[in-house]
Amino acid sequence: MENSHQRITIEPGKRGGKPCIRHMRITVYDVLGWLASGMSTADILADFPELTPEDVQAALAFAADREHHLVAFSA
């Protein structure tokens, strides 16, 4: 199985260096926002046919991994 993080690319000059899907201008945060607003994966794929189900899954995996690495600091 392909490592889902290989689908996520970060380029300093593209979308402010935010993580994007396969060198496109669609960011991980775009995908997460669409999912959070209630769009299904099928809805996203219908609106953005350049994406694949694996791209959506990779965005979720990337976000989960980032969340896993967050460290809480006490004030």
TORKOL-4160 file (C-alpha; in steps of 0.2 Angstrom, whole numbers, padded with zeros to 4 digits, m for minus):
75
<pt num="1" X="0000" Y="0000" Z="0000"/>
<pt num="2" X="0006" Y="0017" Z="m0005"/>
<pt num="3" X="0012" Y="0028" Z="0009"/>
<pt num="4" X="m0002" Y="0041" Z="0010"/>
<pt num="5" X="0010" Y="0055" Z="0014"/>
<pt num="6" X="0018" Y="0053" Z="m0003"/>
<pt num="7" X="0003" Y="0061" Z="m0010"/>
<pt num="8" X="0005" Y="0077" Z="0001"/>
<pt num="9" X="0017" Y="0089" Z="m0006"/>
<pt num="10" X="0024" Y="0106" Z="0001"/>
<pt num="11" X="0031" Y="0119" Z="m0010"/>
<pt num="12" X="0036" Y="0136" Z="m0003"/>
<pt num="13" X="0029" Y="0146" Z="m0018"/>
<pt num="14" X="0013" Y="0137" Z="m0019"/>
<pt num="15" X="m0002" Y="0141" Z="m0008"/>
<pt num="16" X="0009" Y="0149" Z="0005"/>
<pt num="17" X="0019" Y="0133" Z="0008"/>
<pt num="18" X="0003" Y="0124" Z="0014"/>
<pt num="19" X="0003" Y="0105" Z="0011"/>
<pt num="20" X="m0006" Y="0101" Z="m0005"/>
<pt num="21" X="m0012" Y="0086" Z="m0014"/>
<pt num="22" X="0000" Y="0079" Z="m0027"/>
<pt num="23" X="0007" Y="0096" Z="m0032"/>
<pt num="24" X="m0010" Y="0103" Z="m0036"/>
<pt num="25" X="m0016" Y="0119" Z="m0029"/>
<pt num="26" X="m0029" Y="0110" Z="m0018"/>
<pt num="27" X="m0023" Y="0110" Z="0000"/>
<pt num="28" X="m0025" Y="0097" Z="0014"/>
<pt num="29" X="m0035" Y="0111" Z="0023"/>
<pt num="30" X="m0047" Y="0113" Z="0008"/>
<pt num="31" X="m0051" Y="0095" Z="0008"/>
<pt num="32" X="m0053" Y="0095" Z="0027"/>
<pt num="33" X="m0064" Y="0110" Z="0026"/>
<pt num="34" X="m0075" Y="0102" Z="0013"/>
<pt num="35" X="m0077" Y="0087" Z="0024"/>
<pt num="36" X="m0081" Y="0097" Z="0039"/>
<pt num="37" X="m0094" Y="0107" Z="0030"/>
<pt num="38" X="m0103" Y="0090" Z="0027"/>
<pt num="39" X="m0097" Y="0086" Z="0010"/>
<pt num="40" X="m0095" Y="0067" Z="0007"/>
<pt num="41" X="m0080" Y="0060" Z="m0002"/>
<pt num="42" X="m0091" Y="0057" Z="m0017"/>
<pt num="43" X="m0097" Y="0075" Z="m0017"/>
<pt num="44" X="m0079" Y="0081" Z="m0017"/>
<pt num="45" X="m0074" Y="0069" Z="m0031"/>
<pt num="46" X="m0089" Y="0075" Z="m0041"/>
<pt num="47" X="m0084" Y="0093" Z="m0039"/>
<pt num="48" X="m0065" Y="0090" Z="m0041"/>
<pt num="49" X="m0063" Y="0076" Z="m0053"/>
<pt num="50" X="m0044" Y="0078" Z="m0052"/>
<pt num="51" X="m0045" Y="0071" Z="m0035"/>
<pt num="52" X="m0046" Y="0052" Z="m0031"/>
<pt num="53" X="m0053" Y="0044" Z="m0015"/>
<pt num="54" X="m0034" Y="0040" Z="m0010"/>
<pt num="55" X="m0031" Y="0059" Z="m0010"/>
<pt num="56" X="m0045" Y="0062" Z="0002"/>
<pt num="57" X="m0039" Y="0048" Z="0013"/>
<pt num="58" X="m0021" Y="0055" Z="0012"/>
<pt num="59" X="m0028" Y="0072" Z="0018"/>
<pt num="60" X="m0036" Y="0064" Z="0033"/>
<pt num="61" X="m0021" Y="0053" Z="0037"/>
<pt num="62" X="m0010" Y="0069" Z="0036"/>
<pt num="63" X="m0021" Y="0079" Z="0047"/>
<pt num="64" X="m0022" Y="0064" Z="0060"/>
<pt num="65" X="m0003" Y="0062" Z="0060"/>
<pt num="66" X="m0001" Y="0081" Z="0063"/>
<pt num="67" X="m0013" Y="0080" Z="0077"/>
<pt num="68" X="m0004" Y="0066" Z="0084"/>
<pt num="69" X="0012" Y="0076" Z="0085"/>
<pt num="70" X="0005" Y="0091" Z="0093"/>
<pt num="71" X="0011" Y="0095" Z="0110"/>
<pt num="72" X="0001" Y="0104" Z="0124"/>
<pt num="73" X="0009" Y="0117" Z="0133"/>
<pt num="74" X="0003" Y="0123" Z="0150"/>
<pt num="75" X="0002" Y="0142" Z="0154"/>
